[in-house]
């Protein structure tokens, strides 16, 4: 897999996504949710907010990798905070 730079932060990012998806699936089965309106301009379910948060997290990582010399650990931290904000108040 020489075509992609698999670093530890990248692996942690993808493993975190897998764990989040598993946890959210179990949580949705045990406690189905209803749509609600937060700071996002649409009514969303937990799954919608998770998708929006993960998509934004991927863009954060791409921006850090493409336009910055800073560590991807910083991008991971920002992504975790952003995802928590979207899941809670989005």
PyMOL Python script that loads the backbone (N, CA, C, O; Angstrom):
from pymol import cmd

cmd.read_pdbstr("""\
ATOM      1  N   UNK A   1       0.829  -1.185   0.000  1.00  0.00           N
ATOM      2  CA  UNK A   1       0.000   0.000   0.000  1.00  0.00           C
ATOM      3  C   UNK A   1       0.874   1.250   0.000  1.00  0.00           C
ATOM      4  O   UNK A   1       0.758   2.106   0.877  1.00  0.00           O
ATOM      5  N   UNK A   2       1.729   1.338  -0.974  1.00  0.00           N
ATOM      6  CA  UNK A   2       2.632   2.474  -1.071  1.00  0.00           C
ATOM      7  C   UNK A   2       1.967   3.726  -1.617  1.00  0.00           C
ATOM      8  O   UNK A   2       2.551   4.808  -1.549  1.00  0.00           O
ATOM      9  N   UNK A   3       0.769   3.607  -2.154  1.00  0.00           N
ATOM     10  CA  UNK A   3       0.106   4.755  -2.771  1.00  0.00           C
ATOM     11  C   UNK A   3      -0.473   5.711  -1.741  1.00  0.00           C
ATOM     12  O   UNK A   3      -0.826   6.840  -2.082  1.00  0.00           O
ATOM     13  N   UNK A   4      -0.577   5.284  -0.489  1.00  0.00           N
ATOM     14  CA  UNK A   4      -1.154   6.155   0.534  1.00  0.00           C
ATOM     15  C   UNK A   4      -0.281   6.128   1.777  1.00  0.00           C
ATOM     16  O   UNK A   4       0.244   5.086   2.170  1.00  0.00           O
ATOM     17  N   UNK A   5      -0.140   7.287   2.381  1.00  0.00           N
ATOM     18  CA  UNK A   5       0.680   7.395   3.583  1.00  0.00           C
ATOM     19  C   UNK A   5      -0.160   7.010   4.799  1.00  0.00           C
ATOM     20  O   UNK A   5      -0.843   7.856   5.377  1.00  0.00           O
ATOM     21  N   UNK A   6      -0.112   5.747   5.184  1.00  0.00           N
ATOM     22  CA  UNK A   6      -0.846   5.294   6.353  1.00  0.00           C
ATOM     23  C   UNK A   6      -0.017   5.609   7.593  1.00  0.00           C
ATOM     24  O   UNK A   6       0.931   4.897   7.924  1.00  0.00           O
ATOM     25  N   UNK A   7      -0.387   6.667   8.254  1.00  0.00           N
ATOM     26  CA  UNK A   7       0.290   7.062   9.474  1.00  0.00           C
ATOM     27  C   UNK A   7      -0.563   6.636  10.656  1.00  0.00           C
ATOM     28  O   UNK A   7      -1.716   6.238  10.487  1.00  0.00           O
ATOM     29  N   UNK A   8      -0.002   6.717  11.839  1.00  0.00           N
ATOM     30  CA  UNK A   8      -0.752   6.352  13.038  1.00  0.00           C
ATOM     31  C   UNK A   8      -1.996   7.226  13.220  1.00  0.00           C
ATOM     32  O   UNK A   8      -3.058   6.688  13.532  1.00  0.00           O
ATOM     33  N   UNK A   9      -1.914   8.555  13.039  1.00  0.00           N
ATOM     34  CA  UNK A   9      -3.140   9.355  13.165  1.00  0.00           C
ATOM     35  C   UNK A   9      -4.217   8.960  12.150  1.00  0.00           C
ATOM     36  O   UNK A   9      -5.405   8.988  12.471  1.00  0.00           O
ATOM     37  N   UNK A  10      -3.816   8.595  10.941  1.00  0.00           N
ATOM     38  CA  UNK A  10      -4.791   8.176   9.938  1.00  0.00           C
ATOM     39  C   UNK A  10      -5.464   6.868  10.359  1.00  0.00           C
ATOM     40  O   UNK A  10      -6.680   6.720  10.234  1.00  0.00           O
ATOM     41  N   UNK A  11      -4.677   5.938  10.852  1.00  0.00           N
ATOM     42  CA  UNK A  11      -5.240   4.669  11.323  1.00  0.00           C
ATOM     43  C   UNK A  11      -6.181   4.890  12.499  1.00  0.00           C
ATOM     44  O   UNK A  11      -7.257   4.294  12.546  1.00  0.00           O
ATOM     45  N   UNK A  12      -5.797   5.731  13.442  1.00  0.00           N
ATOM     46  CA  UNK A  12      -6.658   6.036  14.590  1.00  0.00           C
ATOM     47  C   UNK A  12      -7.958   6.669  14.119  1.00  0.00           C
ATOM     48  O   UNK A  12      -9.027   6.354  14.643  1.00  0.00           O
ATOM     49  N   UNK A  13      -7.878   7.561  13.133  1.00  0.00           N
ATOM     50  CA  UNK A  13      -9.069   8.209  12.593  1.00  0.00           C
ATOM     51  C   UNK A  13     -10.048   7.177  12.034  1.00  0.00           C
ATOM     52  O   UNK A  13     -11.233   7.217  12.365  1.00  0.00           O
ATOM     53  N   UNK A  14      -9.576   6.260  11.198  1.00  0.00           N
ATOM     54  CA  UNK A  14     -10.472   5.277  10.595  1.00  0.00           C
ATOM     55  C   UNK A  14     -10.967   4.245  11.601  1.00  0.00           C
ATOM     56  O   UNK A  14     -12.113   3.804  11.512  1.00  0.00           O
ATOM     57  N   UNK A  15     -10.141   3.856  12.540  1.00  0.00           N
ATOM     58  CA  UNK A  15     -10.585   2.941  13.595  1.00  0.00           C
ATOM     59  C   UNK A  15     -11.650   3.620  14.448  1.00  0.00           C
ATOM     60  O   UNK A  15     -12.629   2.984  14.837  1.00  0.00           O
ATOM     61  N   UNK A  16     -11.468   4.904  14.741  1.00  0.00           N
ATOM     62  CA  UNK A  16     -12.463   5.656  15.511  1.00  0.00           C
ATOM     63  C   UNK A  16     -13.801   5.699  14.783  1.00  0.00           C
ATOM     64  O   UNK A  16     -14.850   5.550  15.409  1.00  0.00           O
ATOM     65  N   UNK A  17     -13.778   5.900  13.478  1.00  0.00           N
ATOM     66  CA  UNK A  17     -15.018   5.913  12.700  1.00  0.00           C
ATOM     67  C   UNK A  17     -15.724   4.563  12.817  1.00  0.00           C
ATOM     68  O   UNK A  17     -16.939   4.517  13.012  1.00  0.00           O
ATOM     69  N   UNK A  18     -14.981   3.477  12.701  1.00  0.00           N
ATOM     70  CA  UNK A  18     -15.589   2.148  12.804  1.00  0.00           C
ATOM     71  C   UNK A  18     -16.215   1.924  14.180  1.00  0.00           C
ATOM     72  O   UNK A  18     -17.325   1.401  14.279  1.00  0.00           O
ATOM     73  N   UNK A  19     -15.517   2.311  15.226  1.00  0.00           N
ATOM     74  CA  UNK A  19     -16.040   2.156  16.589  1.00  0.00           C
ATOM     75  C   UNK A  19     -17.287   3.014  16.792  1.00  0.00           C
ATOM     76  O   UNK A  19     -18.260   2.557  17.390  1.00  0.00           O
ATOM     77  N   UNK A  20     -17.265   4.249  16.300  1.00  0.00           N
ATOM     78  CA  UNK A  20     -18.421   5.138  16.419  1.00  0.00           C
ATOM     79  C   UNK A  20     -19.629   4.547  15.698  1.00  0.00           C
ATOM     80  O   UNK A  20     -20.737   4.562  16.233  1.00  0.00           O
ATOM     81  N   UNK A  21     -19.424   4.028  14.489  1.00  0.00           N
ATOM     82  CA  UNK A  21     -20.531   3.437  13.735  1.00  0.00           C
ATOM     83  C   UNK A  21     -21.129   2.236  14.461  1.00  0.00           C
ATOM     84  O   UNK A  21     -22.349   2.072  14.488  1.00  0.00           O
ATOM     85  N   UNK A  22     -20.293   1.411  15.038  1.00  0.00           N
ATOM     86  CA  UNK A  22     -20.788   0.257  15.789  1.00  0.00           C
ATOM     87  C   UNK A  22     -21.579   0.715  17.011  1.00  0.00           C
ATOM     88  O   UNK A  22     -22.674   0.214  17.264  1.00  0.00           O
ATOM     89  N   UNK A  23     -21.034   1.658  17.764  1.00  0.00           N
ATOM     90  CA  UNK A  23     -21.716   2.159  18.966  1.00  0.00           C
ATOM     91  C   UNK A  23     -23.040   2.835  18.617  1.00  0.00           C
ATOM     92  O   UNK A  23     -24.043   2.625  19.299  1.00  0.00           O
ATOM     93  N   UNK A  24     -23.048   3.643  17.561  1.00  0.00           N
ATOM     94  CA  UNK A  24     -24.279   4.329  17.168  1.00  0.00           C
ATOM     95  C   UNK A  24     -25.337   3.336  16.685  1.00  0.00           C
ATOM     96  O   UNK A  24     -26.527   3.548  16.920  1.00  0.00           O
ATOM     97  N   UNK A  25     -24.927   2.267  16.021  1.00  0.00           N
ATOM     98  CA  UNK A  25     -25.872   1.251  15.576  1.00  0.00           C
ATOM     99  C   UNK A  25     -26.533   0.568  16.770  1.00  0.00           C
ATOM    100  O   UNK A  25     -27.752   0.403  16.796  1.00  0.00           O
ATOM    101  N   UNK A  26     -25.736   0.173  17.754  1.00  0.00           N
ATOM    102  CA  UNK A  26     -26.269  -0.459  18.957  1.00  0.00           C
ATOM    103  C   UNK A  26     -27.188   0.514  19.698  1.00  0.00           C
ATOM    104  O   UNK A  26     -28.265   0.126  20.151  1.00  0.00           O
ATOM    105  N   UNK A  27     -26.768   1.773  19.823  1.00  0.00           N
ATOM    106  CA  UNK A  27     -27.565   2.792  20.512  1.00  0.00           C
ATOM    107  C   UNK A  27     -28.896   3.029  19.796  1.00  0.00           C
ATOM    108  O   UNK A  27     -29.925   3.195  20.450  1.00  0.00           O
ATOM    109  N   UNK A  28     -28.888   3.048  18.476  1.00  0.00           N
ATOM    110  CA  UNK A  28     -30.110   3.260  17.699  1.00  0.00           C
ATOM    111  C   UNK A  28     -31.068   2.084  17.845  1.00  0.00           C
ATOM    112  O   UNK A  28     -32.282   2.281  17.887  1.00  0.00           O
ATOM    113  N   UNK A  29     -30.542   0.871  17.922  1.00  0.00           N
ATOM    114  CA  UNK A  29     -31.390  -0.309  18.106  1.00  0.00           C
ATOM    115  C   UNK A  29     -32.038  -0.286  19.486  1.00  0.00           C
ATOM    116  O   UNK A  29     -33.221  -0.596  19.629  1.00  0.00           O
ATOM    117  N   UNK A  30     -31.258   0.083  20.500  1.00  0.00           N
ATOM    118  CA  UNK A  30     -31.784   0.102  21.867  1.00  0.00           C
ATOM    119  C   UNK A  30     -32.698   1.286  22.134  1.00  0.00           C
ATOM    120  O   UNK A  30     -33.653   1.173  22.903  1.00  0.00           O
ATOM    121  N   UNK A  31     -32.412   2.428  21.501  1.00  0.00           N
ATOM    122  CA  UNK A  31     -33.189   3.641  21.765  1.00  0.00           C
ATOM    123  C   UNK A  31     -33.379   4.422  20.465  1.00  0.00           C
ATOM    124  O   UNK A  31     -32.590   5.314  20.155  1.00  0.00           O
ATOM    125  N   UNK A  32     -34.434   4.085  19.699  1.00  0.00           N
ATOM    126  CA  UNK A  32     -34.665   4.806  18.439  1.00  0.00           C
ATOM    127  C   UNK A  32     -34.857   6.308  18.693  1.00  0.00           C
ATOM    128  O   UNK A  32     -35.429   6.707  19.707  1.00  0.00           O
ATOM    129  N   UNK A  33     -34.377   7.120  17.771  1.00  0.00           N
ATOM    130  CA  UNK A  33     -34.431   8.572  17.969  1.00  0.00           C
ATOM    131  C   UNK A  33     -35.516   9.198  17.107  1.00  0.00           C
ATOM    132  O   UNK A  33     -36.070   8.565  16.208  1.00  0.00           O
ATOM    133  N   UNK A  34     -35.798  10.440  17.404  1.00  0.00           N
ATOM    134  CA  UNK A  34     -36.732  11.235  16.615  1.00  0.00           C
ATOM    135  C   UNK A  34     -35.971  12.432  16.051  1.00  0.00           C
ATOM    136  O   UNK A  34     -34.924  12.817  16.572  1.00  0.00           O
ATOM    137  N   UNK A  35     -36.504  13.008  14.991  1.00  0.00           N
ATOM    138  CA  UNK A  35     -35.856  14.178  14.406  1.00  0.00           C
ATOM    139  C   UNK A  35     -35.970  15.366  15.345  1.00  0.00           C
ATOM    140  O   UNK A  35     -36.976  15.536  16.034  1.00  0.00           O
ATOM    141  N   UNK A  36     -34.925  16.185  15.361  1.00  0.00           N
ATOM    142  CA  UNK A  36     -34.956  17.423  16.144  1.00  0.00           C
ATOM    143  C   UNK A  36     -34.171  18.496  15.417  1.00  0.00           C
ATOM    144  O   UNK A  36     -33.381  18.208  14.518  1.00  0.00           O
ATOM    145  N   UNK A  37     -34.395  19.722  15.815  1.00  0.00           N
ATOM    146  CA  UNK A  37     -33.717  20.861  15.187  1.00  0.00           C
ATOM    147  C   UNK A  37     -32.737  21.456  16.196  1.00  0.00           C
ATOM    148  O   UNK A  37     -33.112  21.810  17.315  1.00  0.00           O
ATOM    149  N   UNK A  38     -31.492  21.556  15.783  1.00  0.00           N
ATOM    150  CA  UNK A  38     -30.460  22.189  16.592  1.00  0.00           C
ATOM    151  C   UNK A  38     -29.918  23.387  15.835  1.00  0.00           C
ATOM    152  O   UNK A  38     -30.678  24.121  15.205  1.00  0.00           O
ATOM    153  N   UNK A  39     -28.603  23.591  15.894  1.00  0.00           N
ATOM    154  CA  UNK A  39     -28.019  24.726  15.171  1.00  0.00           C
ATOM    155  C   UNK A  39     -27.881  24.468  13.673  1.00  0.00           C
ATOM    156  O   UNK A  39     -27.665  25.403  12.902  1.00  0.00           O
ATOM    157  N   UNK A  40     -28.006  23.198  13.251  1.00  0.00           N
ATOM    158  CA  UNK A  40     -27.998  22.904  11.813  1.00  0.00           C
ATOM    159  C   UNK A  40     -29.314  23.403  11.214  1.00  0.00           C
ATOM    160  O   UNK A  40     -30.340  23.395  11.893  1.00  0.00           O
ATOM    161  N   UNK A  41     -29.298  23.834   9.958  1.00  0.00           N
ATOM    162  CA  UNK A  41     -30.503  24.452   9.375  1.00  0.00           C
ATOM    163  C   UNK A  41     -31.607  23.461   8.982  1.00  0.00           C
ATOM    164  O   UNK A  41     -32.589  23.856   8.353  1.00  0.00           O
ATOM    165  N   UNK A  42     -31.460  22.192   9.341  1.00  0.00           N
ATOM    166  CA  UNK A  42     -32.471  21.187   9.010  1.00  0.00           C
ATOM    167  C   UNK A  42     -32.769  20.343  10.235  1.00  0.00           C
ATOM    168  O   UNK A  42     -31.978  20.309  11.178  1.00  0.00           O
ATOM    169  N   UNK A  43     -33.911  19.659  10.226  1.00  0.00           N
ATOM    170  CA  UNK A  43     -34.196  18.698  11.283  1.00  0.00           C
ATOM    171  C   UNK A  43     -33.381  17.442  11.001  1.00  0.00           C
ATOM    172  O   UNK A  43     -33.347  16.955   9.871  1.00  0.00           O
ATOM    173  N   UNK A  44     -32.730  16.926  12.026  1.00  0.00           N
ATOM    174  CA  UNK A  44     -31.832  15.793  11.826  1.00  0.00           C
ATOM    175  C   UNK A  44     -32.076  14.712  12.866  1.00  0.00           C
ATOM    176  O   UNK A  44     -32.577  14.977  13.959  1.00  0.00           O
ATOM    177  N   UNK A  45     -31.713  13.497  12.503  1.00  0.00           N
ATOM    178  CA  UNK A  45     -31.690  12.388  13.448  1.00  0.00           C
ATOM    179  C   UNK A  45     -30.244  12.202  13.908  1.00  0.00           C
ATOM    180  O   UNK A  45     -29.339  12.887  13.430  1.00  0.00           O
ATOM    181  N   UNK A  46     -30.039  11.273  14.837  1.00  0.00           N
ATOM    182  CA  UNK A  46     -28.672  10.987  15.290  1.00  0.00           C
ATOM    183  C   UNK A  46     -27.778  10.571  14.133  1.00  0.00           C
ATOM    184  O   UNK A  46     -26.628  11.000  14.044  1.00  0.00           O
ATOM    185  N   UNK A  47     -28.304   9.740  13.255  1.00  0.00           N
ATOM    186  CA  UNK A  47     -27.518   9.270  12.116  1.00  0.00           C
ATOM    187  C   UNK A  47     -27.153  10.393  11.163  1.00  0.00           C
ATOM    188  O   UNK A  47     -26.043  10.432  10.633  1.00  0.00           O
ATOM    189  N   UNK A  48     -28.094  11.313  10.943  1.00  0.00           N
ATOM    190  CA  UNK A  48     -27.802  12.476  10.089  1.00  0.00           C
ATOM    191  C   UNK A  48     -26.678  13.307  10.685  1.00  0.00           C
ATOM    192  O   UNK A  48     -25.751  13.709   9.981  1.00  0.00           O
ATOM    193  N   UNK A  49     -26.765  13.562  11.989  1.00  0.00           N
ATOM    194  CA  UNK A  49     -25.734  14.372  12.652  1.00  0.00           C
ATOM    195  C   UNK A  49     -24.388  13.657  12.646  1.00  0.00           C
ATOM    196  O   UNK A  49     -23.345  14.295  12.502  1.00  0.00           O
ATOM    197  N   UNK A  50     -24.408  12.335  12.802  1.00  0.00           N
ATOM    198  CA  UNK A  50     -23.165  11.570  12.738  1.00  0.00           C
ATOM    199  C   UNK A  50     -22.547  11.687  11.339  1.00  0.00           C
ATOM    200  O   UNK A  50     -21.345  11.921  11.211  1.00  0.00           O
ATOM    201  N   UNK A  51     -23.357  11.527  10.300  1.00  0.00           N
ATOM    202  CA  UNK A  51     -22.853  11.627   8.932  1.00  0.00           C
ATOM    203  C   UNK A  51     -22.279  13.015   8.660  1.00  0.00           C
ATOM    204  O   UNK A  51     -21.189  13.135   8.101  1.00  0.00           O
ATOM    205  N   UNK A  52     -22.999  14.055   9.048  1.00  0.00           N
ATOM    206  CA  UNK A  52     -22.524  15.429   8.838  1.00  0.00           C
ATOM    207  C   UNK A  52     -21.224  15.662   9.597  1.00  0.00           C
ATOM    208  O   UNK A  52     -20.290  16.264   9.067  1.00  0.00           O
ATOM    209  N   UNK A  53     -21.163  15.187  10.835  1.00  0.00           N
ATOM    210  CA  UNK A  53     -19.950  15.349  11.638  1.00  0.00           C
ATOM    211  C   UNK A  53     -18.761  14.599  11.066  1.00  0.00           C
ATOM    212  O   UNK A  53     -17.649  15.127  11.041  1.00  0.00           O
ATOM    213  N   UNK A  54     -18.982  13.367  10.603  1.00  0.00           N
ATOM    214  CA  UNK A  54     -17.891  12.588  10.016  1.00  0.00           C
ATOM    215  C   UNK A  54     -17.424  13.185   8.696  1.00  0.00           C
ATOM    216  O   UNK A  54     -16.228  13.200   8.405  1.00  0.00           O
ATOM    217  N   UNK A  55     -18.362  13.674   7.901  1.00  0.00           N
ATOM    218  CA  UNK A  55     -17.983  14.313   6.642  1.00  0.00           C
ATOM    219  C   UNK A  55     -17.135  15.558   6.900  1.00  0.00           C
ATOM    220  O   UNK A  55     -16.117  15.771   6.241  1.00  0.00           O
ATOM    221  N   UNK A  56     -17.558  16.369   7.851  1.00  0.00           N
ATOM    222  CA  UNK A  56     -16.782  17.558   8.197  1.00  0.00           C
ATOM    223  C   UNK A  56     -15.408  17.174   8.756  1.00  0.00           C
ATOM    224  O   UNK A  56     -14.414  17.846   8.480  1.00  0.00           O
ATOM    225  N   UNK A  57     -15.355  16.095   9.540  1.00  0.00           N
ATOM    226  CA  UNK A  57     -14.075  15.634  10.084  1.00  0.00           C
ATOM    227  C   UNK A  57     -13.123  15.204   8.973  1.00  0.00           C
ATOM    228  O   UNK A  57     -11.923  15.471   9.036  1.00  0.00           O
ATOM    229  N   UNK A  58     -13.656  14.545   7.969  1.00  0.00           N
ATOM    230  CA  UNK A  58     -12.815  14.153   6.835  1.00  0.00           C
ATOM    231  C   UNK A  58     -12.262  15.387   6.127  1.00  0.00           C
ATOM    232  O   UNK A  58     -11.091  15.414   5.748  1.00  0.00           O
ATOM    233  N   UNK A  59     -13.097  16.403   5.947  1.00  0.00           N
ATOM    234  CA  UNK A  59     -12.618  17.643   5.314  1.00  0.00           C
ATOM    235  C   UNK A  59     -11.565  18.339   6.181  1.00  0.00           C
ATOM    236  O   UNK A  59     -10.599  18.892   5.655  1.00  0.00           O
ATOM    237  N   UNK A  60     -11.744  18.313   7.491  1.00  0.00           N
ATOM    238  CA  UNK A  60     -10.740  18.900   8.389  1.00  0.00           C
ATOM    239  C   UNK A  60      -9.400  18.196   8.185  1.00  0.00           C
ATOM    240  O   UNK A  60      -8.363  18.853   8.091  1.00  0.00           O
ATOM    241  N   UNK A  61      -9.417  16.873   8.118  1.00  0.00           N
ATOM    242  CA  UNK A  61      -8.177  16.124   7.909  1.00  0.00           C
ATOM    243  C   UNK A  61      -7.557  16.423   6.539  1.00  0.00           C
ATOM    244  O   UNK A  61      -6.342  16.577   6.420  1.00  0.00           O
ATOM    245  N   UNK A  62      -8.392  16.501   5.528  1.00  0.00           N
ATOM    246  CA  UNK A  62      -7.868  16.821   4.197  1.00  0.00           C
ATOM    247  C   UNK A  62      -7.240  18.206   4.159  1.00  0.00           C
ATOM    248  O   UNK A  62      -6.196  18.396   3.535  1.00  0.00           O
ATOM    249  N   UNK A  63      -7.864  19.172   4.818  1.00  0.00           N
ATOM    250  CA  UNK A  63      -7.305  20.526   4.869  1.00  0.00           C
ATOM    251  C   UNK A  63      -5.963  20.537   5.588  1.00  0.00           C
ATOM    252  O   UNK A  63      -5.019  21.188   5.141  1.00  0.00           O
ATOM    253  N   UNK A  64      -5.879  19.814   6.703  1.00  0.00           N
ATOM    254  CA  UNK A  64      -4.616  19.757   7.433  1.00  0.00           C
ATOM    255  C   UNK A  64      -3.538  19.072   6.604  1.00  0.00           C
ATOM    256  O   UNK A  64      -2.397  19.533   6.561  1.00  0.00           O
ATOM    257  N   UNK A  65      -3.895  17.974   5.945  1.00  0.00           N
ATOM    258  CA  UNK A  65      -2.901  17.242   5.153  1.00  0.00           C
ATOM    259  C   UNK A  65      -2.461  18.034   3.922  1.00  0.00           C
ATOM    260  O   UNK A  65      -1.298  17.962   3.526  1.00  0.00           O
ATOM    261  N   UNK A  66      -3.370  18.782   3.320  1.00  0.00           N
ATOM    262  CA  UNK A  66      -3.050  19.472   2.080  1.00  0.00           C
ATOM    263  C   UNK A  66      -2.466  20.855   2.238  1.00  0.00           C
ATOM    264  O   UNK A  66      -1.649  21.276   1.419  1.00  0.00           O
ATOM    265  N   UNK A  67      -2.863  21.571   3.269  1.00  0.00           N
ATOM    266  CA  UNK A  67      -2.485  22.984   3.368  1.00  0.00           C
ATOM    267  C   UNK A  67      -1.690  23.338   4.617  1.00  0.00           C
ATOM    268  O   UNK A  67      -1.466  24.517   4.890  1.00  0.00           O
ATOM    269  N   UNK A  68      -1.266  22.350   5.371  1.00  0.00           N
ATOM    270  CA  UNK A  68      -0.614  22.648   6.633  1.00  0.00           C
ATOM    271  C   UNK A  68       0.548  21.681   6.860  1.00  0.00           C
ATOM    272  O   UNK A  68       0.542  20.552   6.369  1.00  0.00           O
ATOM    273  N   UNK A  69       1.507  22.132   7.585  1.00  0.00           N
ATOM    274  CA  UNK A  69       2.615  21.278   7.993  1.00  0.00           C
ATOM    275  C   UNK A  69       2.425  20.783   9.426  1.00  0.00           C
ATOM    276  O   UNK A  69       3.285  20.099   9.980  1.00  0.00           O
ATOM    277  N   UNK A  70       1.286  21.143  10.014  1.00  0.00           N
ATOM    278  CA  UNK A  70       1.020  20.738  11.394  1.00  0.00           C
ATOM    279  C   UNK A  70       0.686  19.248  11.458  1.00  0.00           C
ATOM    280  O   UNK A  70       0.342  18.628  10.452  1.00  0.00           O
ATOM    281  N   UNK A  71       0.795  18.696  12.648  1.00  0.00           N
ATOM    282  CA  UNK A  71       0.554  17.284  12.873  1.00  0.00           C
ATOM    283  C   UNK A  71      -0.917  16.934  12.653  1.00  0.00           C
ATOM    284  O   UNK A  71      -1.808  17.737  12.930  1.00  0.00           O
ATOM    285  N   UNK A  72      -1.153  15.722  12.153  1.00  0.00           N
ATOM    286  CA  UNK A  72      -2.523  15.250  11.995  1.00  0.00           C
ATOM    287  C   UNK A  72      -3.188  14.955  13.334  1.00  0.00           C
ATOM    288  O   UNK A  72      -4.408  14.805  13.404  1.00  0.00           O
ATOM    289  N   UNK A  73      -2.386  14.871  14.402  1.00  0.00           N
ATOM    290  CA  UNK A  73      -2.985  14.704  15.735  1.00  0.00           C
ATOM    291  C   UNK A  73      -3.828  15.922  16.086  1.00  0.00           C
ATOM    292  O   UNK A  73      -4.854  15.797  16.754  1.00  0.00           O
ATOM    293  N   UNK A  74      -3.403  17.089  15.643  1.00  0.00           N
ATOM    294  CA  UNK A  74      -4.185  18.300  15.880  1.00  0.00           C
ATOM    295  C   UNK A  74      -5.509  18.209  15.133  1.00  0.00           C
ATOM    296  O   UNK A  74      -6.558  18.548  15.680  1.00  0.00           O
ATOM    297  N   UNK A  75      -5.463  17.757  13.895  1.00  0.00           N
ATOM    298  CA  UNK A  75      -6.687  17.581  13.108  1.00  0.00           C
ATOM    299  C   UNK A  75      -7.610  16.559  13.767  1.00  0.00           C
ATOM    300  O   UNK A  75      -8.828  16.739  13.777  1.00  0.00           O
ATOM    301  N   UNK A  76      -7.042  15.500  14.312  1.00  0.00           N
ATOM    302  CA  UNK A  76      -7.848  14.488  14.995  1.00  0.00           C
ATOM    303  C   UNK A  76      -8.540  15.092  16.213  1.00  0.00           C
ATOM    304  O   UNK A  76      -9.721  14.839  16.450  1.00  0.00           O
ATOM    305  N   UNK A  77      -7.808  15.887  16.980  1.00  0.00           N
ATOM    306  CA  UNK A  77      -8.409  16.533  18.150  1.00  0.00           C
ATOM    307  C   UNK A  77      -9.536  17.481  17.770  1.00  0.00           C
ATOM    308  O   UNK A  77     -10.603  17.469  18.385  1.00  0.00           O
ATOM    309  N   UNK A  78      -9.295  18.303  16.751  1.00  0.00           N
ATOM    310  CA  UNK A  78     -10.328  19.237  16.282  1.00  0.00           C
ATOM    311  C   UNK A  78     -11.540  18.459  15.770  1.00  0.00           C
ATOM    312  O   UNK A  78     -12.680  18.844  16.032  1.00  0.00           O
ATOM    313  N   UNK A  79     -11.300  17.383  15.052  1.00  0.00           N
ATOM    314  CA  UNK A  79     -12.394  16.577  14.514  1.00  0.00           C
ATOM    315  C   UNK A  79     -13.237  15.954  15.620  1.00  0.00           C
ATOM    316  O   UNK A  79     -14.463  15.919  15.523  1.00  0.00           O
ATOM    317  N   UNK A  80     -12.585  15.464  16.667  1.00  0.00           N
ATOM    318  CA  UNK A  80     -13.327  14.868  17.789  1.00  0.00           C
ATOM    319  C   UNK A  80     -14.199  15.904  18.485  1.00  0.00           C
ATOM    320  O   UNK A  80     -15.349  15.630  18.828  1.00  0.00           O
ATOM    321  N   UNK A  81     -13.648  17.089  18.691  1.00  0.00           N
ATOM    322  CA  UNK A  81     -14.426  18.160  19.323  1.00  0.00           C
ATOM    323  C   UNK A  81     -15.596  18.556  18.422  1.00  0.00           C
ATOM    324  O   UNK A  81     -16.721  18.707  18.899  1.00  0.00           O
ATOM    325  N   UNK A  82     -15.338  18.723  17.130  1.00  0.00           N
ATOM    326  CA  UNK A  82     -16.402  19.108  16.192  1.00  0.00           C
ATOM    327  C   UNK A  82     -17.501  18.040  16.147  1.00  0.00           C
ATOM    328  O   UNK A  82     -18.687  18.371  16.153  1.00  0.00           O
ATOM    329  N   UNK A  83     -17.108  16.761  16.102  1.00  0.00           N
ATOM    330  CA  UNK A  83     -18.093  15.698  16.055  1.00  0.00           C
ATOM    331  C   UNK A  83     -18.959  15.684  17.323  1.00  0.00           C
ATOM    332  O   UNK A  83     -20.173  15.494  17.252  1.00  0.00           O
ATOM    333  N   UNK A  84     -18.330  15.884  18.465  1.00  0.00           N
ATOM    334  CA  UNK A  84     -19.093  15.931  19.715  1.00  0.00           C
ATOM    335  C   UNK A  84     -20.083  17.099  19.720  1.00  0.00           C
ATOM    336  O   UNK A  84     -21.213  16.953  20.186  1.00  0.00           O
ATOM    337  N   UNK A  85     -19.664  18.246  19.208  1.00  0.00           N
ATOM    338  CA  UNK A  85     -20.549  19.427  19.138  1.00  0.00           C
ATOM    339  C   UNK A  85     -21.736  19.155  18.219  1.00  0.00           C
ATOM    340  O   UNK A  85     -22.875  19.463  18.569  1.00  0.00           O
ATOM    341  N   UNK A  86     -21.479  18.587  17.057  1.00  0.00           N
ATOM    342  CA  UNK A  86     -22.559  18.319  16.101  1.00  0.00           C
ATOM    343  C   UNK A  86     -23.522  17.269  16.658  1.00  0.00           C
ATOM    344  O   UNK A  86     -24.737  17.409  16.517  1.00  0.00           O
ATOM    345  N   UNK A  87     -22.989  16.221  17.287  1.00  0.00           N
ATOM    346  CA  UNK A  87     -23.861  15.189  17.833  1.00  0.00           C
ATOM    347  C   UNK A  87     -24.706  15.724  18.989  1.00  0.00           C
ATOM    348  O   UNK A  87     -25.863  15.332  19.139  1.00  0.00           O
ATOM    349  N   UNK A  88     -24.157  16.591  19.783  1.00  0.00           N
ATOM    350  CA  UNK A  88     -24.888  17.091  20.958  1.00  0.00           C
ATOM    351  C   UNK A  88     -25.856  18.214  20.615  1.00  0.00           C
ATOM    352  O   UNK A  88     -27.018  18.173  21.020  1.00  0.00           O
ATOM    353  N   UNK A  89     -25.392  19.215  19.876  1.00  0.00           N
ATOM    354  CA  UNK A  89     -26.207  20.410  19.645  1.00  0.00           C
ATOM    355  C   UNK A  89     -26.633  20.619  18.198  1.00  0.00           C
ATOM    356  O   UNK A  89     -27.353  21.574  17.908  1.00  0.00           O
ATOM    357  N   UNK A  90     -26.209  19.756  17.285  1.00  0.00           N
ATOM    358  CA  UNK A  90     -26.528  19.936  15.879  1.00  0.00           C
ATOM    359  C   UNK A  90     -27.926  19.623  15.618  1.00  0.00           C
ATOM    360  O   UNK A  90     -28.378  19.719  14.476  1.00  0.00           O
TER     361      UNK A  90
END
""", "prot")
cmd.dss("prot")
cmd.show_as("cartoon", "prot")
cmd.util.cbc("prot")
cmd.orient("prot")
